[in-house]
């Protein structure tokens, strides 16, 4: 008898990641309304749409009106093409890998040129093919990560350099380092630096704002904005109420319940000791599923709105929770426990781990049963980014 194929909806992992495509579309439309008239709102779907599945998320964004998509690597762009109509532009943020020029040109992807070497290689490819090739130039406005330095731009002088022949510049871009802190002086500094560098490319469209940058005001919007994390429900305004709709809900099943006596220990390292007879439930999820080990210190999950503290270290495939004052029959094998949802957002969970929502979201992994729902009922937390426990 043939064995049935395992798909994202038939996994028996004991944990389910529910992704609301309706919420993704809603978040995109909210950002479109937030930007200045005439500004294009693209979508960053790198890292497999921040771990949520670009093959499902990108088509949902297309339905919402998005026509420009950003990935990090050439291979991501080549894969994404298979899931979108041909009337889109796919931009590769890390630019051209050595030797990747031919594949990029054949696929019609648009590299973000971060160095003179990348630009010269792309220009050489265009001359070899006898065509103009689309490109974006990234300038370093103060983050010192990717992009051409002010000195390189001044020496290069844009398209007037004969070695840059054959490049069809779609826009010039840079990236904000501190947009999530509106009062940070880096924002004004980078805005000024970017506009000065962009002036080397007269008539070429400009792009600076990421998710948080959109909320800095219209002077940051220019011609194209590039939201990523906000599309997936992460708060672009830390320490303020989250304007975005929640996109994910994560639940895990109880696989075993037990009662331990006073002074019994739980988990690796014996870091949890029972100060009384205690009922425990073990869940089928662990750090191999993106739940950080540090959650064992102060983390919690939720059952019917009740906070249940994690007891002991998070293991690779399991974590254990304290029943608290729930009645003995409340939790049993198969009971669903909420990890991310109405009572604990991605940003809440990240705060307990001492990290950011981006890392939690992209680290959730592929072992979950994934449920792509057009709409799920999830209330927005009153405040995301600050965790009060």
C-alpha positions as a Markdown table, in Angstrom:
| # | Residue | x | y | z |
|---|---|---|---|---|
| 1 | Unk | 0.0 | 0.0 | 0.0 |
| 2 | Unk | 1.4 | 3.4 | -1.1 |
| 3 | Unk | 2.3 | 5.7 | 1.8 |
| 4 | Unk | 0.5 | 9.1 | 1.6 |
| 5 | Unk | 2.7 | 12.1 | 0.9 |
| 6 | Unk | 3.3 | 14.5 | 3.8 |
| 7 | Unk | 2.2 | 18.1 | 3.0 |
| 8 | Unk | 2.2 | 21.3 | 5.0 |
| 9 | Unk | -1.4 | 20.5 | 6.0 |
| 10 | Unk | -1.0 | 16.9 | 6.9 |
| 11 | Unk | 1.9 | 17.0 | 9.2 |
| 12 | Unk | 1.6 | 15.2 | 12.5 |
| 13 | Unk | 4.0 | 17.4 | 14.5 |
| 14 | Unk | 1.6 | 18.2 | 17.3 |
| 15 | Unk | 1.9 | 22.0 | 16.7 |
| 16 | Unk | 0.0 | 24.2 | 14.2 |
| 17 | Unk | 1.1 | 27.5 | 12.7 |
| 18 | Unk | -2.0 | 29.3 | 11.4 |
| 19 | Unk | -1.2 | 32.1 | 8.9 |
| 20 | Unk | -3.9 | 34.6 | 7.9 |
| 21 | Unk | -3.4 | 35.7 | 4.3 |
| 22 | Unk | -6.4 | 38.1 | 4.8 |
| 23 | Unk | -4.4 | 39.8 | 7.5 |
| 24 | Unk | -1.3 | 40.1 | 5.2 |
| 25 | Unk | -3.5 | 41.7 | 2.6 |
| 26 | Unk | -5.0 | 44.0 | 5.2 |
| 27 | Unk | -1.6 | 45.1 | 6.4 |
| 28 | Unk | -0.4 | 45.8 | 2.9 |
| 29 | Unk | -3.5 | 48.0 | 2.2 |
| 30 | Unk | -3.0 | 49.9 | 5.5 |
| 31 | Unk | 0.6 | 50.7 | 4.5 |
| 32 | Unk | -0.5 | 51.8 | 1.0 |
| 33 | Unk | -3.0 | 54.2 | 2.6 |
| 34 | Unk | -0.2 | 55.4 | 4.9 |
| 35 | Unk | 2.2 | 56.5 | 2.2 |
| 36 | Unk | 2.0 | 59.7 | 0.2 |
| 37 | Unk | -0.1 | 59.7 | -3.0 |
| 38 | Unk | 1.8 | 58.3 | -6.0 |
| 39 | Unk | 4.3 | 56.4 | -3.9 |
| 40 | Unk | 4.6 | 52.7 | -4.8 |
| 41 | Unk | 4.4 | 50.2 | -1.9 |
| 42 | Unk | 6.5 | 47.2 | -2.6 |
| 43 | Unk | 6.8 | 44.1 | -0.4 |
| 44 | Unk | 9.8 | 42.4 | 1.1 |
| 45 | Unk | 9.3 | 38.6 | 1.0 |
| 46 | Unk | 12.9 | 37.5 | 1.6 |
| 47 | Unk | 13.7 | 34.6 | 3.9 |
| 48 | Unk | 10.6 | 32.8 | 2.6 |
| 49 | Unk | 8.4 | 35.7 | 3.5 |
| 50 | Unk | 9.9 | 35.9 | 6.9 |
| 51 | Unk | 9.4 | 32.2 | 7.4 |
| 52 | Unk | 5.7 | 32.2 | 6.5 |
| 53 | Unk | 5.9 | 30.8 | 3.0 |
| 54 | Unk | 6.6 | 33.1 | 0.1 |
| 55 | Unk | 4.7 | 30.7 | -2.2 |
| 56 | Unk | 1.5 | 31.6 | -0.4 |
| 57 | Unk | 2.2 | 35.0 | 0.9 |
| 58 | Unk | 3.4 | 36.7 | -2.3 |
| 59 | Unk | 0.3 | 35.7 | -4.3 |
| 60 | Unk | -1.8 | 37.1 | -1.5 |
| 61 | Unk | 0.1 | 40.4 | -1.7 |
| 62 | Unk | -0.3 | 40.4 | -5.5 |
| 63 | Unk | -4.1 | 40.1 | -4.9 |
| 64 | Unk | -3.8 | 43.2 | -2.7 |
| 65 | Unk | -2.2 | 45.1 | -5.6 |
| 66 | Unk | 1.5 | 44.6 | -5.0 |
| 67 | Unk | 3.7 | 44.4 | -8.1 |
| 68 | Unk | 7.2 | 44.8 | -6.7 |
| 69 | Unk | 8.8 | 42.2 | -4.5 |
| 70 | Unk | 12.2 | 42.1 | -2.8 |
| 71 | Unk | 14.2 | 39.0 | -1.9 |
| 72 | Unk | 17.7 | 38.7 | -0.5 |
| 73 | Unk | 19.3 | 36.1 | -2.7 |
| 74 | Unk | 19.2 | 35.3 | -6.4 |
| 75 | Unk | 17.9 | 31.8 | -5.7 |
| 76 | Unk | 15.0 | 33.2 | -3.7 |
| 77 | Unk | 14.1 | 35.3 | -6.7 |
| 78 | Unk | 14.3 | 32.4 | -9.1 |
| 79 | Unk | 12.0 | 30.3 | -6.9 |
| 80 | Unk | 9.5 | 33.2 | -6.3 |
| 81 | Unk | 9.0 | 33.6 | -10.0 |
| 82 | Unk | 7.2 | 30.3 | -10.2 |
| 83 | Unk | 4.5 | 31.6 | -7.9 |
| 84 | Unk | 3.7 | 35.0 | -9.4 |
| 85 | Unk | 2.4 | 36.3 | -12.7 |
| 86 | Unk | 4.8 | 37.8 | -15.2 |
| 87 | Unk | 3.7 | 41.4 | -14.6 |
| 88 | Unk | 5.8 | 41.8 | -11.5 |
| 89 | Unk | 9.3 | 43.1 | -10.7 |
| 90 | Unk | 11.5 | 41.0 | -8.4 |
| 91 | Unk | 14.5 | 42.7 | -6.9 |
| 92 | Unk | 17.5 | 41.0 | -5.3 |
| 93 | Unk | 18.7 | 42.9 | -2.3 |
| 94 | Unk | 22.1 | 41.3 | -1.9 |
| 95 | Unk | 22.8 | 41.9 | -5.6 |
| 96 | Unk | 24.7 | 39.6 | -7.9 |
| 97 | Unk | 26.6 | 36.6 | -6.6 |
| 98 | Unk | 29.8 | 35.9 | -8.5 |
| 99 | Unk | 28.9 | 34.1 | -11.7 |
| 100 | Unk | 25.2 | 34.7 | -11.3 |
| 101 | Unk | 24.8 | 37.4 | -13.9 |
| 102 | Unk | 23.7 | 35.1 | -16.7 |
| 103 | Unk | 20.9 | 33.4 | -14.7 |
| 104 | Unk | 19.7 | 36.8 | -13.3 |
| 105 | Unk | 19.5 | 38.3 | -16.8 |
| 106 | Unk | 17.8 | 35.2 | -18.3 |
| 107 | Unk | 15.2 | 35.3 | -15.5 |
| 108 | Unk | 14.6 | 39.0 | -15.8 |
| 109 | Unk | 15.3 | 39.7 | -12.2 |
| 110 | Unk | 16.6 | 43.1 | -11.0 |
| 111 | Unk | 19.7 | 43.1 | -8.9 |
| 112 | Unk | 20.4 | 45.7 | -6.3 |
| 113 | Unk | 24.0 | 46.8 | -7.1 |
| 114 | Unk | 25.8 | 47.3 | -3.8 |
| 115 | Unk | 29.3 | 47.8 | -5.1 |
| 116 | Unk | 31.2 | 49.0 | -8.1 |
| 117 | Unk | 32.3 | 45.4 | -8.8 |
| 118 | Unk | 28.7 | 44.2 | -9.0 |
| 119 | Unk | 27.8 | 47.2 | -11.2 |
| 120 | Unk | 30.7 | 46.6 | -13.6 |
| 121 | Unk | 29.8 | 42.9 | -13.8 |
| 122 | Unk | 26.2 | 43.6 | -14.6 |
| 123 | Unk | 27.2 | 46.2 | -17.2 |
| 124 | Unk | 29.6 | 43.8 | -18.8 |
| 125 | Unk | 26.7 | 41.2 | -19.0 |
| 126 | Unk | 24.5 | 43.8 | -20.6 |
| 127 | Unk | 27.1 | 44.6 | -23.2 |
| 128 | Unk | 27.8 | 41.0 | -23.9 |
| 129 | Unk | 24.1 | 40.3 | -24.5 |
| 130 | Unk | 23.6 | 43.6 | -26.4 |
| 131 | Unk | 20.7 | 44.7 | -24.3 |
| 132 | Unk | 19.9 | 47.1 | -21.5 |
| 133 | Unk | 19.5 | 45.3 | -18.1 |
| 134 | Unk | 17.4 | 46.7 | -15.3 |
| 135 | Unk | 19.2 | 47.5 | -12.0 |
| 136 | Unk | 18.9 | 49.3 | -8.7 |
| 137 | Unk | 21.8 | 51.1 | -7.1 |
| 138 | Unk | 22.1 | 51.1 | -3.4 |
| 139 | Unk | 24.1 | 53.9 | -1.7 |
| 140 | Unk | 25.4 | 53.7 | 1.9 |
| 141 | Unk | 23.7 | 56.6 | 3.7 |
| 142 | Unk | 25.2 | 55.7 | 7.1 |
| 143 | Unk | 24.5 | 52.1 | 8.0 |
| 144 | Unk | 27.8 | 50.8 | 6.7 |
| 145 | Unk | 26.4 | 47.5 | 5.7 |
| 146 | Unk | 25.6 | 47.3 | 2.0 |
| 147 | Unk | 25.8 | 49.9 | -0.7 |
| 148 | Unk | 28.3 | 52.1 | -2.4 |
| 149 | Unk | 30.1 | 54.7 | -0.2 |
| 150 | Unk | 29.9 | 58.4 | -0.9 |
| 151 | Unk | 33.4 | 58.3 | -2.2 |
| 152 | Unk | 32.6 | 55.4 | -4.6 |
| 153 | Unk | 29.5 | 57.2 | -5.8 |
| 154 | Unk | 31.4 | 60.5 | -6.4 |
| 155 | Unk | 34.1 | 58.6 | -8.4 |
| 156 | Unk | 31.6 | 56.5 | -10.3 |
| 157 | Unk | 29.3 | 59.4 | -11.1 |
| 158 | Unk | 26.4 | 57.2 | -12.0 |
| 159 | Unk | 25.5 | 56.3 | -15.6 |
| 160 | Unk | 28.0 | 58.8 | -17.1 |
| 161 | Unk | 30.7 | 56.2 | -16.4 |
| 162 | Unk | 31.3 | 54.3 | -19.7 |
| 163 | Unk | 31.8 | 51.1 | -17.8 |
| 164 | Unk | 28.2 | 51.4 | -16.6 |
| 165 | Unk | 26.8 | 51.3 | -20.2 |
| 166 | Unk | 23.7 | 49.1 | -20.6 |
| 167 | Unk | 22.2 | 49.7 | -17.2 |
| 168 | Unk | 18.6 | 50.7 | -17.0 |
| 169 | Unk | 18.4 | 52.2 | -13.4 |
| 170 | Unk | 15.0 | 51.7 | -11.9 |
| 171 | Unk | 15.7 | 53.6 | -8.7 |
| 172 | Unk | 18.4 | 54.4 | -6.2 |
| 173 | Unk | 17.9 | 53.2 | -2.7 |
| 174 | Unk | 19.4 | 53.1 | 0.8 |
| 175 | Unk | 18.3 | 51.5 | 4.1 |
| 176 | Unk | 17.5 | 53.1 | 7.5 |
| 177 | Unk | 19.3 | 51.8 | 10.6 |
| 178 | Unk | 17.2 | 53.3 | 13.3 |
| 179 | Unk | 13.7 | 53.9 | 11.9 |
| 180 | Unk | 12.1 | 52.0 | 14.7 |
| 181 | Unk | 13.2 | 54.8 | 17.1 |
| 182 | Unk | 11.6 | 58.0 | 15.5 |
| 183 | Unk | 13.6 | 60.4 | 17.7 |
| 184 | Unk | 17.0 | 58.9 | 16.8 |
| 185 | Unk | 19.3 | 61.4 | 15.1 |
| 186 | Unk | 20.4 | 58.8 | 12.6 |
| 187 | Unk | 17.1 | 59.2 | 10.8 |
| 188 | Unk | 17.6 | 62.8 | 9.9 |
| 189 | Unk | 21.3 | 62.2 | 9.2 |
| 190 | Unk | 20.5 | 59.3 | 6.8 |
| 191 | Unk | 17.7 | 61.2 | 5.0 |
| 192 | Unk | 20.1 | 64.1 | 4.3 |
| 193 | Unk | 22.9 | 61.8 | 3.2 |
| 194 | Unk | 20.6 | 59.7 | 1.0 |
| 195 | Unk | 19.2 | 62.7 | -0.8 |
| 196 | Unk | 22.7 | 64.1 | -1.4 |
| 197 | Unk | 23.9 | 60.8 | -2.9 |
| 198 | Unk | 20.7 | 60.3 | -4.9 |
| 199 | Unk | 21.3 | 63.6 | -6.6 |
| 200 | Unk | 24.1 | 61.9 | -8.6 |
| 201 | Unk | 21.2 | 60.1 | -10.4 |
| 202 | Unk | 19.0 | 62.8 | -11.7 |
| 203 | Unk | 15.5 | 61.7 | -12.8 |
| 204 | Unk | 15.9 | 58.3 | -11.2 |
| 205 | Unk | 13.3 | 57.2 | -8.7 |
| 206 | Unk | 14.3 | 56.9 | -5.0 |
| 207 | Unk | 13.6 | 54.5 | -2.2 |
| 208 | Unk | 14.5 | 54.7 | 1.5 |
| 209 | Unk | 11.7 | 53.7 | 3.9 |
| 210 | Unk | 11.3 | 50.3 | 5.3 |
| 211 | Unk | 8.3 | 49.3 | 7.6 |
| 212 | Unk | 9.2 | 51.7 | 10.4 |
| 213 | Unk | 10.4 | 54.3 | 8.0 |
| 214 | Unk | 6.9 | 54.6 | 6.5 |
| 215 | Unk | 5.8 | 55.9 | 9.9 |
| 216 | Unk | 8.5 | 58.6 | 10.1 |
| 217 | Unk | 6.6 | 60.8 | 7.7 |
| 218 | Unk | 6.2 | 61.7 | 4.0 |
| 219 | Unk | 9.7 | 63.1 | 3.7 |
| 220 | Unk | 10.9 | 59.6 | 4.0 |
| 221 | Unk | 8.6 | 58.1 | 1.4 |
| 222 | Unk | 10.2 | 59.3 | -1.8 |
| 223 | Unk | 9.0 | 57.1 | -4.8 |
| 224 | Unk | 9.0 | 53.5 | -3.4 |
| 225 | Unk | 8.7 | 52.2 | 0.1 |
| 226 | Unk | 9.8 | 48.7 | 1.1 |
| 227 | Unk | 7.8 | 47.2 | 4.1 |
| 228 | Unk | 8.6 | 43.8 | 5.3 |
| 229 | Unk | 8.1 | 42.9 | 8.9 |
| 230 | Unk | 4.9 | 45.1 | 9.3 |
| 231 | Unk | 3.2 | 43.0 | 6.6 |
| 232 | Unk | 3.5 | 40.0 | 8.9 |
| 233 | Unk | 2.1 | 41.7 | 12.0 |
| 234 | Unk | 5.4 | 42.8 | 13.7 |
| 235 | Unk | 5.0 | 46.2 | 15.3 |
| 236 | Unk | 6.7 | 48.9 | 13.3 |
| 237 | Unk | 6.3 | 51.3 | 16.3 |
| 238 | Unk | 7.9 | 49.6 | 19.3 |
| 239 | Unk | 6.6 | 50.9 | 22.7 |
| 240 | Unk | 3.4 | 52.1 | 21.0 |
| 241 | Unk | 0.2 | 50.3 | 20.1 |
| 242 | Unk | 0.6 | 48.1 | 17.1 |
| 243 | Unk | -1.3 | 49.4 | 14.0 |
| 244 | Unk | -0.9 | 46.1 | 12.1 |
| 245 | Unk | -3.2 | 43.1 | 12.2 |
| 246 | Unk | -1.8 | 39.9 | 13.7 |
| 247 | Unk | -0.9 | 37.4 | 11.0 |
| 248 | Unk | 0.1 | 34.2 | 12.8 |
| 249 | Unk | -1.3 | 32.0 | 15.6 |
| 250 | Unk | 0.8 | 29.2 | 17.0 |
| 251 | Unk | -0.6 | 26.3 | 19.1 |
| 252 | Unk | 0.9 | 23.1 | 20.4 |
| 253 | Unk | -0.7 | 19.9 | 21.7 |
| 254 | Unk | -0.2 | 18.4 | 25.1 |
| 255 | Unk | 1.5 | 15.0 | 24.6 |
| 256 | Unk | 1.7 | 14.0 | 28.3 |
| 257 | Unk | 0.6 | 15.1 | 31.8 |
| 258 | Unk | 2.1 | 14.2 | 35.1 |
| 259 | Unk | 2.2 | 15.2 | 38.7 |
| 260 | Unk | 5.4 | 15.7 | 40.6 |
| 261 | Unk | 6.1 | 15.9 | 44.3 |
| 262 | Unk | 7.6 | 18.6 | 46.4 |
| 263 | Unk | 11.3 | 19.2 | 45.5 |
| 264 | Unk | 11.2 | 17.2 | 42.3 |
| 265 | Unk | 13.1 | 18.8 | 39.4 |
| 266 | Unk | 12.2 | 19.4 | 35.8 |
| 267 | Unk | 14.2 | 19.4 | 32.6 |
| 268 | Unk | 17.9 | 19.7 | 31.7 |
| 269 | Unk | 20.1 | 21.2 | 34.3 |
| 270 | Unk | 17.4 | 20.7 | 37.0 |
| 271 | Unk | 16.8 | 24.5 | 36.9 |
| 272 | Unk | 13.1 | 24.1 | 38.0 |
| 273 | Unk | 12.3 | 22.7 | 41.4 |
| 274 | Unk | 8.8 | 22.2 | 42.6 |
| 275 | Unk | 8.0 | 24.0 | 45.8 |
| 276 | Unk | 4.8 | 21.9 | 46.2 |
| 277 | Unk | 3.1 | 19.0 | 44.5 |
| 278 | Unk | 2.7 | 20.2 | 40.9 |
| 279 | Unk | 0.9 | 19.1 | 37.8 |
| 280 | Unk | 2.8 | 19.5 | 34.6 |
| 281 | Unk | 2.0 | 19.2 | 30.9 |
| 282 | Unk | 4.6 | 18.5 | 28.2 |
| 283 | Unk | 4.0 | 20.1 | 24.8 |
| 284 | Unk | 5.2 | 18.9 | 21.4 |
| 285 | Unk | 7.3 | 21.9 | 20.5 |
| 286 | Unk | 10.8 | 23.1 | 21.4 |
| 287 | Unk | 13.8 | 25.1 | 20.3 |
| 288 | Unk | 14.2 | 23.2 | 17.1 |
| 289 | Unk | 10.8 | 24.8 | 16.2 |
| 290 | Unk | 12.1 | 28.3 | 17.0 |
| 291 | Unk | 11.2 | 28.6 | 20.7 |
| 292 | Unk | 14.3 | 29.9 | 22.4 |
| 293 | Unk | 15.8 | 28.0 | 25.3 |
| 294 | Unk | 15.7 | 31.2 | 27.4 |
| 295 | Unk | 11.9 | 31.0 | 27.5 |
| 296 | Unk | 12.4 | 28.5 | 30.3 |
| 297 | Unk | 13.4 | 31.4 | 32.6 |
| 298 | Unk | 10.4 | 33.6 | 32.4 |
| 299 | Unk | 8.3 | 32.4 | 29.4 |
| 300 | Unk | 4.7 | 31.3 | 29.3 |
| 301 | Unk | 2.0 | 29.8 | 27.2 |
| 302 | Unk | -1.8 | 30.3 | 27.4 |
| 303 | Unk | -4.8 | 28.1 | 27.8 |
| 304 | Unk | -8.3 | 29.7 | 27.5 |
| 305 | Unk | -6.7 | 33.0 | 28.4 |
| 306 | Unk | -4.9 | 31.6 | 31.5 |
| 307 | Unk | -1.1 | 32.2 | 31.7 |
| 308 | Unk | 0.8 | 28.9 | 32.3 |
| 309 | Unk | 4.5 | 29.3 | 33.2 |
| 310 | Unk | 7.1 | 27.3 | 31.4 |
| 311 | Unk | 8.8 | 24.9 | 33.9 |
| 312 | Unk | 12.5 | 24.2 | 33.3 |
| 313 | Unk | 14.5 | 24.6 | 30.1 |
| 314 | Unk | 13.0 | 24.4 | 26.7 |
| 315 | Unk | 14.2 | 21.2 | 25.1 |
| 316 | Unk | 14.8 | 20.6 | 21.4 |
| 317 | Unk | 11.4 | 19.0 | 20.7 |
| 318 | Unk | 9.4 | 19.7 | 23.9 |
| 319 | Unk | 8.7 | 22.2 | 26.6 |
| 320 | Unk | 6.9 | 21.6 | 29.9 |
| 321 | Unk | 4.4 | 23.9 | 31.6 |
| 322 | Unk | 3.0 | 24.3 | 35.1 |
| 323 | Unk | -0.7 | 23.7 | 35.4 |
| 324 | Unk | -0.9 | 26.5 | 37.9 |
| 325 | Unk | -4.3 | 26.5 | 39.6 |
| 326 | Unk | -6.1 | 24.8 | 36.8 |
| 327 | Unk | -8.2 | 21.8 | 37.8 |
| 328 | Unk | -6.5 | 18.4 | 37.2 |
| 329 | Unk | -8.8 | 17.5 | 34.3 |
| 330 | Unk | -8.3 | 20.9 | 32.4 |
| 331 | Unk | -5.3 | 19.7 | 30.4 |
| 332 | Unk | -5.0 | 16.3 | 28.8 |
| 333 | Unk | -3.3 | 14.6 | 25.9 |
| 334 | Unk | -4.3 | 16.4 | 22.7 |
| 335 | Unk | -5.3 | 19.7 | 24.4 |
| 336 | Unk | -4.3 | 22.7 | 22.3 |
| 337 | Unk | -2.2 | 25.4 | 24.1 |
| 338 | Unk | -1.7 | 28.9 | 22.6 |
| 339 | Unk | 1.9 | 30.1 | 22.2 |
| 340 | Unk | 1.4 | 33.0 | 19.8 |
| 341 | Unk | -2.1 | 34.5 | 19.5 |
| 342 | Unk | -4.6 | 36.6 | 21.3 |
| 343 | Unk | -2.7 | 36.8 | 24.6 |
| 344 | Unk | 0.9 | 36.7 | 23.4 |
| 345 | Unk | 2.0 | 38.4 | 20.2 |
| 346 | Unk | 5.2 | 37.7 | 18.3 |
| 347 | Unk | 6.7 | 40.9 | 19.8 |
| 348 | Unk | 5.7 | 39.8 | 23.3 |
| 349 | Unk | 7.4 | 36.5 | 22.9 |
| 350 | Unk | 10.5 | 38.2 | 21.5 |
| 351 | Unk | 10.7 | 40.5 | 24.5 |
| 352 | Unk | 10.8 | 37.6 | 26.9 |
| 353 | Unk | 13.6 | 36.1 | 24.8 |
| 354 | Unk | 15.5 | 39.4 | 24.7 |
| 355 | Unk | 15.3 | 39.6 | 21.0 |
| 356 | Unk | 13.1 | 41.1 | 18.2 |
| 357 | Unk | 10.0 | 39.8 | 16.5 |
| 358 | Unk | 11.9 | 39.3 | 13.2 |
| 359 | Unk | 14.1 | 36.7 | 14.8 |
| 360 | Unk | 11.2 | 34.8 | 16.3 |
| 361 | Unk | 9.2 | 34.9 | 13.1 |
| 362 | Unk | 12.0 | 33.8 | 10.8 |
| 363 | Unk | 13.1 | 31.1 | 13.2 |
| 364 | Unk | 9.8 | 29.2 | 13.5 |
| 365 | Unk | 11.0 | 26.5 | 11.1 |
| 366 | Unk | 9.2 | 24.0 | 8.9 |
| 367 | Unk | 8.1 | 21.2 | 11.3 |
| 368 | Unk | 4.7 | 22.8 | 12.0 |
| 369 | Unk | 1.4 | 21.8 | 10.4 |
| 370 | Unk | 0.7 | 25.0 | 8.5 |
| 371 | Unk | -2.8 | 26.2 | 8.1 |
| 372 | Unk | -3.2 | 29.1 | 5.5 |
| 373 | Unk | -6.5 | 30.6 | 6.5 |
| 374 | Unk | -8.1 | 33.4 | 4.4 |
| 375 | Unk | -9.4 | 34.8 | 7.7 |
| 376 | Unk | -8.9 | 33.9 | 11.4 |
| 377 | Unk | -10.4 | 35.6 | 14.4 |
| 378 | Unk | -7.5 | 37.1 | 16.3 |
| 379 | Unk | -7.7 | 40.2 | 18.5 |
| 380 | Unk | -4.9 | 42.7 | 18.2 |
| 381 | Unk | -3.0 | 42.9 | 21.6 |
| 382 | Unk | -3.5 | 46.1 | 23.4 |
| 383 | Unk | 0.2 | 46.9 | 23.2 |
| 384 | Unk | 3.0 | 45.0 | 21.4 |
| 385 | Unk | 6.7 | 45.3 | 22.0 |
| 386 | Unk | 6.5 | 45.8 | 25.8 |
| 387 | Unk | 5.8 | 42.6 | 27.8 |
| 388 | Unk | 4.4 | 43.0 | 31.3 |
| 389 | Unk | 4.4 | 39.7 | 33.0 |
